[in-house]
Amino acid sequence: MSNENIQYQEDDPNFQNLNDYQEEKEEEYVSNESFDSSTSTSVISWITWYCSLPGHEFFIEVPEEFIEDEFNLYGLRAIVPMYEEALDMILDLDDENPPPSSDLPKIERSAELLYGLIHQRFILTKLGLSLMKLKHKEARFGVCPRVYCYYSPVLPCGMTDIPGKVNVKLYCPRCGDLYTPKLKKYKNIDGAYFGTTFPHLFFLTFPELLPKNSLANPVDYELEEKNELQANEENNNENENENENENINEEDKEKNEERTYDIYTPKIFGFKIHETSQSGQRMKWLRWREGYKSKIEEIKTLPDVYTDD
């Protein structure tokens, strides 16, 4: 399938009209992964083989048309050793003068590096984002280990775009933090193969996938309560007594005090620990409050809160 046959609507940022193509592409992937065991002559491509290896479930198959476009590979020649040989291996091209067998391990490592860097670029395209969306919807990348994230699906993310620095991490859109994959098979995957841009561009492209009451999509409880009160006033034909209104307001206030934006609140014998305490929640300012820098400076001026030790 060439790039000319794929038509996108440039004015649709959420790619809602790609649903049919996504389903077709997903069926194509499933058909590629399921091989008939009775046909011993079936040959799979290097890309399919690489993405089917244990621990490579985070990867998607980059179309050969994308790899064959030299514009998409700009700058990679200076990074990847034995670039031409690695590219030929990825595209399953037969070389008239095959390299010596002693160079095959080096070529394989270069092919893995090259494909990872190509993969980093491809998942930032419209098609790449839509294919990663299929995996995200099924939580194939896993869920956040944080209790108050309520099994929110995560996305693979790199801490740097330079290969060979840090392994892949998992980004949670609810708490906005990074986590190390639990399974050992994922700890050898380079984070640069996904890059630092992907998860954030993903949720800018598909904002409907942001979990409710997340760091990027906080819940406005005051607005919700106002809407609820308006709905109740419209539904209630009878006038309520002032005492009943006061009771309702007190109950709402108690609910608001219990709501902590899904952040754990430490308590001792049922009493909340003050934030200025040594064991208080300082990270709460960093995650949920604006102007946290000035707040921290204010707290630092208080006695017996921060020490030099």
Secondary structure, 3 states (H helix, E strand, C coil): CCHHHCCCCCCCCCCHHHHHHHHHHHHHHHHHHCCCCCCCCCCCCHHHHHHCCCCCCCCCCCCHHHHHCHHHHCCCCCCCCCHHHHHHHHCCCCCCCCCCHHHHHHHHHHHHHHHHHHHHHHCCCHHHHHHHHHHHHCCCCCECCCHHHCCCECEEECCCCCCCCCECEEECCCCCCEECCCCHHHCCCEHHHCCCCHHHHHHHHCHHHCCCCCCCCCCCHHHHHHHHHHHHHHHCCCCCCHHHHHHHHHHHHHHHHHCCCCCCCCEECCEECCCCCCCCCCHHHHHHCCCHHHHHHHHHCCCCCCCCC
